[in-house]
Amino acid sequence: MSTDAPNTLRSTLLTALLALTFGFLGAAAWSGAGLADNRTRSFLLDNPQLLREMALALEEQEAAERLAKMGGAVFEEFPGVVLGNHEGKRVLVEFTDYQCPYCEASLKDVNRLVAEDPDLKVVIREWPIFEGSDAASRMALAAGIQGKYPAFHDAMFKMNDIEAAAKAAGLDMAQARRDAASEAVTNEIAKNLEQARALGFTGTPAWIAGKTPIGGAVGYEKLKEALAAAQKAG
């Protein structure tokens, strides 16, 4: 990314904030008179959360535009790598990494959403971005092939030990090792990386609730609201 990008974003947000606060004509007049900088600075210092909220809104808007151009591939699960109802009509996509503490913390939110909504399908995209995560993601996809992904997923976050989690999930270990090293699994991980980058995600967890991309451990309430909004929008 260009070193000018943060300054460009900051300038864009300041301009937008001026327009919202004073009206487009008013903002232009203030800027021309040389009065905007100090008063806008004072306003922002008194309301610093506005700049962050605008940045997040801008990022989500741009991610939604990128998602619309990607088609439906990101919603298509790798065999068995689903939580909740495999035939569910409401879909939540999660990009996750087993070494990510925020992903572990978000597990309770996902489990709560699944427990409350029998029609919710959670498509998991294994995205190993932390050191040492690739082997765990590969075993998780192998668990999916055996139809035991949810058990491995929960056990891996609890144990942080691939072999122990695989055995706890009841995997055929010889077959799981072959599947984990397979071309299909390698291609899936590469595809997930490509999709995450295309959406502008910079870390895990990252989500798509309905048609809304969301970055970060945003919590149960925001995910539920996004799913409800998606259902309402049809």
C-alpha positions in Angstrom: 0.0 0.0 0.0 1.2 3.5 -0.8 2.5 5.6 2.1 0.1 8.3 0.9 -2.9 6.0 1.6 -3.4 6.9 5.3 -3.3 10.6 4.5 -5.7 10.2 1.6 -8.1 8.3 3.8 -7.8 10.9 6.5 -8.4 13.7 4.0 -11.4 11.9 2.6 -12.9 11.3 6.0 -12.4 14.9 7.1 -14.0 16.2 3.9 -17.0 13.9 4.4 -17.3 14.9 8.1 -17.3 18.5 7.2 -20.0 18.0 4.6 -22.1 16.1 7.1 -21.6 18.5 9.9 -22.0 21.8 8.1 -23.6 20.9 4.8 -21.7 20.8 1.5 -22.0 24.5 0.8 -21.2 25.5 4.4 -18.1 23.2 4.4 -16.8 24.8 1.2 -17.4 28.3 2.5 -15.7 27.6 5.8 -12.7 26.0 4.0 -12.4 29.0 1.7 -12.5 31.4 4.6 -9.7 29.4 6.3 -12.0 28.8 9.3 -12.6 25.1 8.9 -9.4 23.6 10.1 -9.5 24.8 13.7 -13.2 24.4 14.2 -13.2 20.9 12.6 -10.2 19.9 14.7 -12.0 21.0 17.8 -15.2 19.2 16.8 -13.3 16.0 16.1 -11.4 16.2 19.4 -14.7 16.5 21.1 -16.2 13.6 19.1 -13.3 11.3 18.2 -15.5 8.2 17.7 -17.0 9.8 14.6 -13.8 9.4 12.6 -13.4 5.7 13.5 -17.1 5.1 12.8 -16.7 6.7 9.4 -13.6 4.7 8.6 -15.3 1.5 9.5 -18.4 2.4 7.5 -16.2 3.2 4.5 -14.3 0.0 4.8 -17.5 -2.0 5.0 -19.0 -0.2 2.0 -15.9 -0.9 -0.1 -15.9 -4.6 1.0 -19.6 -4.9 0.1 -18.8 -3.6 -3.4 -16.0 -6.1 -3.8 -18.2 -8.9 -2.6 -20.8 -8.1 -5.2 -18.2 -8.5 -7.9 -17.0 -11.9 -6.6 -20.1 -13.9 -7.3 -21.2 -16.7 -5.0 -18.1 -18.8 -4.6 -17.3 -17.4 -1.1 -20.6 -18.9 0.1 -19.9 -22.4 -1.2 -18.5 -24.6 1.6 -15.7 -27.1 1.4 -17.3 -30.5 1.9 -18.5 -30.8 5.5 -16.9 -27.5 6.7 -20.1 -26.1 8.1 -21.5 -25.4 11.5 -25.2 -25.4 12.1 -27.7 -26.4 9.5 -26.0 -27.7 6.3 -29.2 -26.9 4.4 -29.9 -23.6 6.1 -31.3 -20.7 4.2 -29.6 -18.0 6.3 -25.8 -18.0 5.8 -22.9 -16.6 7.9 -19.4 -17.0 6.5 -16.4 -16.9 8.9 -12.8 -16.7 8.0 -10.9 -18.1 10.9 -7.5 -19.2 12.3 -6.9 -21.6 15.2 -4.1 -19.5 16.6 -6.2 -16.4 16.7 -7.5 -15.6 20.2 -10.3 -13.4 18.8 -11.5 -16.3 16.7 -11.5 -18.5 19.9 -13.4 -15.8 21.7 -15.9 -15.5 18.9 -16.7 -19.2 19.0 -19.3 -18.7 21.8 -21.0 -16.1 19.6 -21.3 -18.4 16.7 -22.5 -21.3 18.8 -25.1 -19.0 20.3 -26.3 -17.9 16.9 -26.5 -21.6 15.8 -28.4 -22.6 18.9 -31.0 -19.8 18.5 -31.5 -20.2 14.7 -32.2 -23.8 13.4 -32.1 -22.4 9.8 -28.6 -20.8 10.1 -25.7 -22.2 8.1 -22.2 -21.1 9.1 -19.7 -21.6 6.3 -16.2 -21.7 7.7 -13.3 -20.6 5.5 -10.0 -21.8 7.0 -7.5 -19.0 6.6 -4.3 -19.9 8.4 -2.4 -16.6 8.7 -0.6 -17.1 12.0 2.6 -19.1 12.2 1.9 -22.8 12.8 -1.7 -22.6 11.7 -1.5 -24.3 8.3 -1.3 -27.8 9.8 -4.4 -27.2 12.0 -6.4 -25.8 9.0 -5.4 -28.8 6.9 -6.6 -31.2 9.6 -9.8 -29.3 10.0 -10.6 -29.6 6.3 -9.7 -33.3 6.5 -12.2 -33.6 9.4 -14.8 -31.9 7.2 -14.3 -34.7 4.5 -15.0 -37.2 7.2 -18.1 -35.3 8.4 -16.6 -34.4 11.7 -15.7 -30.8 11.3 -17.8 -29.3 14.2 -16.2 -31.7 16.7 -12.7 -31.0 15.5 -13.3 -27.2 15.4 -14.5 -27.1 19.0 -11.8 -29.5 20.2 -9.0 -27.6 18.4 -9.9 -24.3 20.1 -10.0 -26.0 23.5 -6.9 -28.2 23.3 -4.6 -26.3 20.8 -3.2 -29.7 19.9 -3.9 -31.0 16.4 -3.4 -34.7 17.2 -5.4 -34.6 20.4 -8.2 -32.6 18.8 -8.3 -35.0 15.8 -8.5 -38.0 18.1 -11.2 -36.3 20.3 -13.2 -35.7 17.2 -13.0 -39.4 16.3 -11.1 -39.1 13.0 -9.7 -42.0 11.1 -6.1 -40.6 11.5 -4.5 -42.4 8.6 -7.2 -41.1 6.2 -7.1 -37.6 7.8 -3.4 -37.3 7.2 -3.7 -38.2 3.6 -6.6 -35.8 3.1 -4.7 -33.0 4.9 -1.9 -33.3 2.4 -4.2 -33.5 -0.6 -4.4 -31.2 -3.5 -8.0 -30.4 -2.7 -7.1 -29.1 0.7 -4.1 -27.1 -0.6 -6.4 -25.5 -3.2 -9.1 -24.7 -0.6 -6.6 -22.8 1.6 -5.2 -20.9 -1.4 -8.7 -20.0 -2.5 -9.6 -18.8 1.0 -6.5 -16.6 1.1 -7.4 -15.1 -2.3 -11.0 -14.5 -1.3 -10.0 -12.8 1.9 -7.6 -10.5 0.1 -10.1 -9.7 -2.6 -12.6 -8.6 0.1 -9.9 -6.4 1.8 -9.8 -8.4 5.0 -6.7 -7.9 7.0 -7.1 -10.4 9.8 -9.2 -13.0 11.5 -12.0 -13.4 12.4 -13.7 -11.9 9.3 -17.3 -12.4 8.4 -19.9 -12.2 5.7 -23.4 -11.9 7.2 -25.9 -12.1 4.4 -24.2 -9.9 1.9 -22.4 -7.7 4.4 -18.6 -8.2 4.9 -17.5 -7.5 8.5 -13.9 -7.4 9.9 -13.0 -8.3 13.4 -14.4 -9.8 16.6 -17.5 -7.8 16.5 -19.6 -9.9 18.9 -22.9 -11.6 18.9 -25.2 -8.6 18.7 -23.6 -7.1 15.5 -23.6 -10.5 13.8 -27.2 -11.1 14.7 -28.2 -7.6 13.5 -26.4 -8.1 10.2 -28.1 -11.5 9.7 -31.5 -10.0 10.5 -30.9 -7.1 8.1 -29.9 -9.5 5.4 -33.1 -11.5 6.0 -35.2 -8.4 5.8 -33.6 -7.3 2.6 -34.3 -10.7 1.1 
